[in-house]
């Protein structure tokens, strides 16, 4: 791909700095800049919890009370994982 771009003012100064500091030509600096920007943007577009999608809405647990007791069940599983006793909420009936 051929690119024709006009850099004025601050962009021109930045390009001059980058070419002098790195010893690269304008084309190489532009390629490196696009590669860096691509990594930045593609990383921010990726899910922060990539493995979570595997579990959401998949299969059946056999339980019919998950929608009602979700927080309680989550607390129990988290407590079991970390070997702590789940706290019971006072005033709530399950």
C-alpha positions, 0 to 999 in steps of 0.5 A, a space after each residue: 500500500 502506498 501512503 501519501 500524508 501531509 504532516 504539519 506543525 507538531 506532527 512534522 516535529 515529532 516525525 523529525 525527532 523520531 527519524 533522528 532518534 531512531 535512525 530510521 526513514 520516514 516509511 520505517 517510522 510510519 510502519 513501526 507507528 502503525 504496528 504499535 497503534 494496532 497492538 494498542 487498539 486490538 488489545 483494548 478491544 479484546 475481552 478482559 475476561 476471555 475465558 468467561 464466555 465459555 461458561 456464561 449461558 452454557 449447558 444446564 447445571 440441573 438447578 432450577 433456583 440459580 436465577 433466585 439464589 445466584 448471589 448465594 451460590 456464588 458466595 458459597 463457591 467462592 468461599 469453598 474455593 478460598 476455604 472460608 466460611 460464607 457469611 450468612 445474611 441476616 433478615 433474608 430467607 432463601 
